[in-house]
Amino acid sequence: MTEVEIITIFDNWNSALQTGDPEQVANLYADNAILLPTMSHQVCHTHEEIKNYFTHFLEKVPVGTINESNIRLYGQLAINSGIYTFTFKDGSYVRARFTFVYYKKVDRWRIVEHHSSQMPE
């Protein structure tokens, strides 16, 4: 696994957002994944909770851009943390800190932990 491949995983996640299909986004997360979402106070513990969060988030038609990325590789585990910005269809945006933890299961990387919190203003 290389840093370029880890960035590609984010790009695939961002592309899944563009589909508007919350199931497609939720399927990128492992069955036991945890999501601490950007625009909700509820921690998501299950596939259904993750899908529900993205159902509402995707209504805003988000497009993510990484502003800073810090990647660390540990065998079957990869961590990418930094800052990203989401722009929305209505022209608004939100900058947030993020951490994605990926785990390689068989031949596919899955998101096992995703923490995203709005930047303090």
Order of alpha helices (4+ residues) and beta strands (2+ residues): alpha-alpha-beta-alpha-beta-beta-beta-beta
